[in-house]
Amino acid sequence: MGSLEQFNWKGKQILIVEDDKLSTILLTALLNRTGAKLYFATNGQQAVDIVKSNSSINLILMDIKLEGMNGIQASAVIHEHNPNIPIVAQTACVMPGDRENCMAAGCVAYVSKPFDAYELLQVIDKYINGIKIGNKVETLS
């Protein structure tokens, strides 16, 4: 296992879409160490609006269970707008079919909460520096 300090994403931009304050605090604390610029949305519509107004977003961490437009719906709209932004789905409510729905919506990975910090950073690192090709979904549980 490596060190959390090995991840340097200075100059990269990550959108965190999360409606749970504690989860947002934890993700912020973890990702601030990487040097990435962070943006925040608490629902799917905000996420869509941010992506449509900022073409520099390099990766999205998308909670699935959101009020109004949920994470799967938002991922589909974002993927339609810009299919090259990697979207990592994250959820505490793992339901049958969620993984497949995330794949269909354009997500590149599916992370179950609670997640291991180092493993999450490895998944992000895999996608933040490249262009997403295809609809292969990686699972971290």
RATA-V491000 format. One record per run of one state. SS is the DSSP state (helix for helix, strand for strand, loop for the rest). FROM is the first residue (numbers start at 0). TO is the last residue. If there is no record, write none. Layout:
# RATA-V491000
<<SS:FROM:TO> <SS:FROM:TO>>
This chain:
# RATA-V491000
<<loop:0:2> <helix:3:5> <loop:6:11> <strand:12:16> <loop:17:19> <helix:20:31> <loop:32:35> <strand:36:40> <loop:41:42> <helix:43:52> <loop:53:57> <strand:58:62> <loop:63:69> <helix:70:80> <loop:81:84> <strand:85:90> <loop:91:96> <helix:97:104> <loop:105:107> <strand:108:111> <loop:112:115> <helix:116:127> <loop:128:136> <strand:137:139> <loop:140:140>>
